Amino acid sequence: MLRRVIFFLACLVIVNTPLPAAPDPALITPERSPAPPFTLPDLSGRAVKSADFAGKVAVLSFGATWCTSCTSELKSLENLQAKFPKDLVVYFVALDGRGEKDVKPFMEKSGFQIPTLIDPRMAVAREHGIRWIPVTLVVDRHGTVVGRATGPREWDGKEAVEFVQSVLQH
């Protein structure tokens, strides 16, 4: 009898315990860490330095062309860039192992216009503590990572736009 009562009480506890909430797809985790400096080639082979972003807010989306959740956010990143053309720079940082050989044809075929950097050895990604993709970093005008989003986001959605606007205002 005592076992039945304990079992019944345990079931009540389990049934009445709320499940953890699913991660908010718009959530950008606040962060305050210096962004390591880097230089990466873009799709035309031109070297792009993080120092070039000084005075602007940068959004760096680390992913790969073979990763559908990574590429699913590229259009919204393009839209985000269009909302703030003067004070914001947005880059897709492609981690494809074959580099430009895979990335350039994919971007052309898909019609994406987002500026793209190539990091096939994932050196810059590792320096930024990226261990899975997609991960997007928001870097303020002073070179400090102020936000990190793990997983795909709607970057032209209300929450993301408001977050970027708040960073632009400081």
TORMI-322780 format. One record per residue (C-alpha): residue number from 1; residue in three letters; x, y, z. Coordinates in Angstrom, 3 decimals, padded with zeros to 6 digits, m for minus. Layout:
TORMI-322780
resi, resn, c1, c2, c3
NUM, ALA, X, Y, Z
...
This chain:
TORMI-322780
resi, resn, c1, c2, c3
1, MET, 000.000, 000.000, 000.000
2, LEU, 002.789, 002.426, 000.914
3, ARG, 004.465, 001.753, m002.457
4, ARG, 001.245, 002.667, m004.280
5, VAL, 000.919, 005.919, m002.339
6, ILE, 004.552, 006.839, m003.070
7, PHE, 004.102, 005.937, m006.752
8, PHE, 000.900, 008.030, m006.929
9, LEU, 002.588, 011.022, m005.280
10, ALA, 005.579, 010.729, m007.598
11, CYS, 003.241, 010.721, m010.610
12, LEU, 001.490, 013.838, m009.305
13, VAL, 004.820, 015.621, m008.933
14, ILE, 005.906, 014.660, m012.451
15, VAL, 002.577, 015.655, m014.017
16, ASN, 002.527, 019.013, m012.219
17, THR, 006.173, 019.908, m012.928
18, PRO, 006.337, 022.342, m015.820
19, LEU, 008.545, 021.389, m018.733
20, PRO, 011.424, 023.721, m019.523
21, ALA, 010.479, 026.308, m022.094
22, ALA, 011.740, 025.823, m025.620
23, PRO, 014.505, 028.231, m026.530
24, ASP, 013.187, 031.533, m027.803
25, PRO, 014.126, 031.708, m031.493
26, ALA, 014.545, 035.485, m031.240
27, LEU, 016.743, 035.338, m028.143
28, ILE, 020.140, 036.947, m028.380
29, THR, 022.217, 036.247, m025.291
30, PRO, 023.888, 039.406, m023.995
31, GLU, 027.642, 039.141, m023.693
32, ARG, 030.585, 041.456, m023.002
33, SER, 033.856, 040.134, m024.333
34, PRO, 036.490, 041.613, m026.623
35, ALA, 036.218, 040.322, m030.184
36, PRO, 039.564, 038.857, m031.289
37, PRO, 040.952, 040.701, m034.325
38, PHE, 040.961, 038.809, m037.616
39, THR, 041.590, 039.008, m041.339
40, LEU, 039.632, 036.785, m043.741
41, PRO, 039.200, 036.766, m047.511
42, ASP, 035.843, 037.617, m049.041
43, LEU, 034.448, 035.847, m052.112
44, SER, 036.507, 038.036, m054.450
45, GLY, 039.724, 037.224, m052.545
46, ARG, 039.997, 040.673, m050.948
47, ALA, 041.288, 040.611, m047.371
48, VAL, 038.719, 041.963, m044.888
49, LYS, 040.007, 042.973, m041.462
50, SER, 037.866, 043.245, m038.370
51, ALA, 039.592, 046.596, m037.816
52, ASP, 037.673, 047.794, m040.908
53, PHE, 034.493, 047.620, m038.785
54, ALA, 035.711, 050.299, m036.331
55, GLY, 032.910, 052.756, m035.606
56, LYS, 030.250, 050.397, m036.943
57, VAL, 028.213, 047.608, m035.428
58, ALA, 029.035, 044.226, m036.973
59, VAL, 026.832, 041.147, m037.226
60, LEU, 028.872, 038.024, m038.017
61, SER, 026.919, 034.883, m038.833
62, PHE, 029.126, 031.784, m038.672
63, GLY, 027.784, 028.862, m040.687
64, ALA, 028.230, 026.695, m043.760
65, THR, 026.463, 026.362, m047.083
66, TRP, 025.672, 022.687, m046.423
67, CYS, 023.898, 023.640, m043.175
68, THR, 020.248, 024.377, m043.993
69, SER, 019.603, 026.110, m040.664
70, CYS, 022.597, 028.356, m041.403
71, THR, 021.429, 029.308, m044.876
72, SER, 017.814, 029.709, m043.735
73, GLU, 018.739, 032.965, m041.995
74, LEU, 020.773, 034.548, m044.799
75, LYS, 017.853, 036.432, m046.379
76, SER, 016.818, 037.897, m043.023
77, LEU, 020.441, 038.966, m042.452
78, GLU, 020.382, 040.723, m045.834
79, ASN, 017.155, 042.453, m044.782
80, LEU, 018.735, 043.516, m041.485
81, GLN, 021.662, 045.069, m043.368
82, ALA, 019.199, 046.939, m045.613
83, LYS, 017.477, 048.445, m042.540
84, PHE, 020.738, 050.004, m041.282
85, PRO, 022.938, 050.541, m044.359
86, LYS, 025.264, 053.199, m042.876
87, ASP, 026.095, 052.038, m039.346
88, LEU, 025.876, 048.246, m039.642
89, VAL, 027.978, 045.645, m041.436
90, VAL, 026.640, 042.120, m041.803
91, TYR, 028.758, 039.169, m042.906
92, PHE, 028.169, 035.480, m043.434
93, VAL, 031.363, 033.735, m042.296
94, ALA, 031.412, 030.473, m044.258
95, LEU, 033.174, 027.563, m042.575
96, ASP, 032.949, 025.212, m045.579
97, GLY, 036.048, 023.029, m045.694
98, ARG, 036.691, 023.615, m049.404
99, GLY, 036.289, 027.346, m048.962
100, GLU, 035.483, 029.470, m051.975
101, LYS, 035.149, 026.378, m054.226
102, ASP, 031.889, 025.485, m052.462
103, VAL, 030.744, 028.839, m051.139
104, LYS, 030.898, 031.044, m054.236
105, PRO, 028.814, 028.735, m056.489
106, PHE, 026.255, 028.206, m053.713
107, MET, 025.841, 031.933, m053.089
108, GLU, 025.533, 032.681, m056.808
109, LYS, 023.051, 029.849, m057.434
110, SER, 020.950, 030.794, m054.388
111, GLY, 020.980, 034.498, m055.215
112, PHE, 022.183, 035.635, m051.790
113, GLN, 023.817, 039.068, m051.793
114, ILE, 025.137, 039.055, m048.229
115, PRO, 028.848, 039.855, m048.001
116, THR, 030.651, 036.598, m047.283
117, LEU, 033.968, 035.795, m045.649
118, ILE, 035.745, 032.444, m045.927
119, ASP, 037.086, 030.629, m042.833
120, PRO, 037.589, 027.006, m044.021
121, ARG, 039.960, 026.063, m041.203
122, MET, 037.570, 027.593, m038.650
123, ALA, 040.460, 029.543, m037.110
124, VAL, 038.421, 032.720, m036.557
125, ALA, 035.382, 030.715, m035.464
126, ARG, 037.460, 028.959, m032.794
127, GLU, 038.927, 032.266, m031.584
128, HIS, 035.349, 033.455, m031.061
129, GLY, 034.444, 030.302, m029.115
130, ILE, 032.176, 028.883, m031.808
131, ARG, 031.703, 025.136, m031.487
132, TRP, 028.513, 024.562, m033.503
133, ILE, 026.628, 026.386, m036.228
134, PRO, 024.901, 028.615, m036.877
135, VAL, 026.148, 031.111, m034.318
136, THR, 025.815, 034.833, m034.881
137, LEU, 027.768, 037.473, m032.994
138, VAL, 026.830, 041.122, m032.593
139, VAL, 029.911, 043.300, m032.118
140, ASP, 029.576, 046.923, m030.986
141, ARG, 031.380, 049.964, m032.398
142, HIS, 034.286, 049.410, m029.997
143, GLY, 035.022, 045.793, m030.937
144, THR, 033.197, 044.161, m028.035
145, VAL, 030.929, 041.156, m028.575
146, VAL, 027.653, 042.291, m027.003
147, GLY, 025.346, 039.501, m028.188
148, ARG, 025.462, 035.870, m029.279
149, ALA, 022.693, 033.884, m030.925
150, THR, 023.005, 030.124, m031.213
151, GLY, 020.813, 028.599, m033.881
152, PRO, 018.933, 030.272, m036.715
153, ARG, 017.087, 033.534, m036.129
154, GLU, 014.807, 035.880, m037.985
155, TRP, 017.248, 038.783, m038.089
156, ASP, 014.684, 041.085, m039.631
157, GLY, 012.167, 040.224, m036.892
158, LYS, 011.107, 042.647, m034.173
159, GLU, 013.289, 041.343, m031.317
160, ALA, 016.488, 041.100, m033.363
161, VAL, 015.977, 044.527, m034.958
162, GLU, 015.339, 046.071, m031.525
163, PHE, 018.486, 044.447, m030.138
164, VAL, 020.602, 045.768, m033.026
165, GLN, 019.002, 049.218, m032.705
166, SER, 019.914, 049.313, m029.007
167, VAL, 023.537, 048.493, m029.876
168, LEU, 023.564, 051.136, m032.623
169, GLN, 022.386, 053.779, m030.139
170, HIS, 025.372, 053.263, m027.815
